[in-house]
């Protein structure tokens, strides 16, 4: 069975201050990735009841398992939250991921797309984005990239394109649970 590797995920704001950290995330080994995720070099992470640290130092523990998807050069990332009634996708419009050692970082640009288990789609935090665009002095290039990321995530959500496949989310989580329990892939 393939080994999962622990990583820390850190999100920052445009001015460089820390926004949030997820302290224990397990990278799905490349050989265990779905072909679609392997071909676009998606990094897939699993976490369950991981400690989260906010910018103000407040700490809490995630309540539901998450499967996170980071795609190189793409201006969004996706966290698939495995909830009682299905998978809820929380999509952060954000800079592409940067990896250094076992730490993944990105800049969070406030805008979020949420796809509920029943398929409803919501865009949230638009006012926060507009405020930060002024206070953090987003350049026209950053603004264009953010808008492009928003459009791309909406196109993928509405088109049912990767990573918006519940079966893959459940399969990755099950594989991680088996690895953690020391079981086989069968």
C-alpha positions in Angstrom: 0.0 0.0 0.0 1.2 3.5 -0.9 2.3 5.8 1.9 0.6 9.1 2.6 2.9 12.1 3.5 1.9 14.7 6.1 1.8 18.4 5.0 0.8 21.7 6.6 -1.5 24.0 4.5 -1.2 27.7 5.1 -3.4 30.4 3.6 -2.3 34.1 3.6 -3.9 37.3 2.6 -2.5 39.5 -0.2 -0.5 41.7 2.2 1.4 38.6 3.5 -0.2 38.1 6.8 -1.3 34.6 7.8 -5.0 33.8 7.4 -5.3 30.2 8.5 -3.3 27.0 8.9 -4.4 23.3 8.7 -1.8 21.4 10.7 -2.3 17.8 9.5 -3.1 17.0 5.9 -2.1 13.8 4.2 -0.9 13.9 0.6 -2.4 11.1 -1.6 0.5 9.3 -3.3 0.8 9.9 -7.0 0.3 6.2 -7.8 -3.1 6.3 -6.0 -4.4 9.3 -7.9 -7.2 9.1 -10.4 -5.8 9.5 -13.9 -7.5 12.9 -14.4 -5.8 14.2 -11.2 -2.4 12.6 -12.1 -2.5 14.1 -15.6 -3.0 17.7 -14.4 -0.7 17.2 -11.5 -3.3 17.8 -8.9 -2.2 17.5 -5.3 -4.9 15.8 -3.2 -4.8 16.0 0.6 -6.9 14.2 3.2 -7.6 15.6 6.7 -9.9 14.5 9.5 -10.2 16.3 12.8 -7.1 18.3 12.1 -6.2 21.3 14.2 -6.8 24.6 12.5 -5.0 27.8 13.7 -6.6 31.2 12.8 -4.6 34.4 12.2 -5.5 35.6 15.7 -4.1 32.4 17.3 -7.5 30.8 17.9 -7.3 27.1 17.5 -10.1 24.6 16.7 -10.5 21.2 15.2 -12.3 20.4 12.0 -15.5 18.5 12.5 -15.9 16.7 9.2 -13.3 14.9 6.9 -12.0 17.0 4.0 -10.4 16.1 0.7 -8.5 19.1 -0.7 -7.5 19.6 -4.3 -4.7 22.0 -5.4 -4.0 22.3 -9.1 -0.7 23.9 -10.3 -1.2 27.3 -12.1 -4.9 27.4 -11.3 -6.4 30.3 -9.4 -8.6 28.3 -7.0 -8.5 25.3 -4.7 -11.3 23.0 -3.6 -12.1 21.4 -0.3 -14.6 18.6 -0.5 -16.2 18.2 2.9 -17.7 14.8 3.6 -20.8 15.6 5.6 -23.7 13.5 6.8 -25.9 14.4 3.8 -23.3 14.2 1.1 -20.3 16.1 -0.2 -20.2 19.9 0.2 -17.5 21.6 -2.0 -15.9 24.7 -0.6 -13.9 26.5 -3.3 -11.4 29.2 -2.5 -10.6 31.6 -5.2 -6.9 31.9 -4.5 -3.4 32.1 -6.0 -2.0 28.9 -7.4 -0.4 26.7 -4.7 3.2 27.0 -3.7 5.0 24.0 -2.2 8.1 24.2 -0.1 9.1 21.0 1.7 6.0 19.7 3.3 4.1 23.0 3.4 1.6 24.2 0.8 0.8 27.9 0.8 -1.5 30.1 -1.2 -3.1 33.6 -1.1 -6.8 33.6 -0.3 -8.7 36.2 -2.3 -11.9 36.0 -0.2 -14.3 35.0 -3.0 -15.7 31.5 -2.4 -17.9 29.2 -4.4 -19.9 26.6 -2.4 -21.6 23.7 -4.0 -24.0 22.0 -1.7 -24.7 18.3 -1.7 -28.0 18.9 -3.5 -26.2 20.7 -6.3 -27.1 24.3 -5.4 -24.2 26.7 -6.0 -23.6 29.9 -4.0 -21.0 32.6 -4.5 -20.0 34.3 -1.2 -17.9 37.0 0.2 -18.0 39.3 -2.8 -18.2 42.4 -0.6 -15.1 41.3 1.3 -13.3 40.9 -2.0 -14.2 44.4 -3.1 -13.1 45.8 0.3 -9.8 44.0 0.2 -9.2 44.9 -3.4 -9.0 48.5 -2.3 -7.3 48.1 1.1 -4.6 45.6 -0.2 -4.2 47.4 -3.6 -4.8 44.5 -5.9 -3.2 45.2 -9.2 -5.2 44.9 -12.4 -3.3 41.6 -13.1 -4.3 40.1 -9.8 -7.9 41.3 -10.2 -8.1 39.7 -13.7 -6.6 36.4 -12.4 -9.1 36.3 -9.5 -12.0 36.9 -12.0 -10.6 34.2 -14.3 -10.3 31.8 -11.3 -13.9 32.5 -10.3 -15.1 31.9 -13.8 -13.1 28.6 -14.2 -14.3 27.2 -10.8 -17.9 28.1 -11.8 -17.5 26.4 -15.2 -16.1 23.3 -13.6 -18.8 23.2 -10.9 -21.7 23.6 -13.3 -20.1 21.2 -15.8 -19.4 18.5 -13.2 -15.7 18.5 -14.2 -12.9 17.5 -11.9 -12.5 17.7 -9.0 -16.3 17.8 -8.5 -16.8 14.0 -8.4 -18.2 12.7 -5.2 -17.1 9.1 -6.0 -13.4 10.2 -6.2 -13.7 12.1 -2.9 -15.1 9.0 -1.1 -12.5 6.7 -2.8 -9.6 8.9 -1.6 -10.9 9.1 1.9 -11.5 5.4 2.1 -8.0 4.7 0.8 -6.6 7.0 3.5 -8.6 5.4 6.2 -7.4 1.9 5.1 -3.8 3.2 5.1 -4.2 4.7 8.5 -5.7 1.5 9.9 -2.8 -0.5 8.3 -5.2 -2.4 6.1 -5.0 -3.4 2.5 -6.3 -1.6 -0.6 -8.8 -4.4 -1.4 
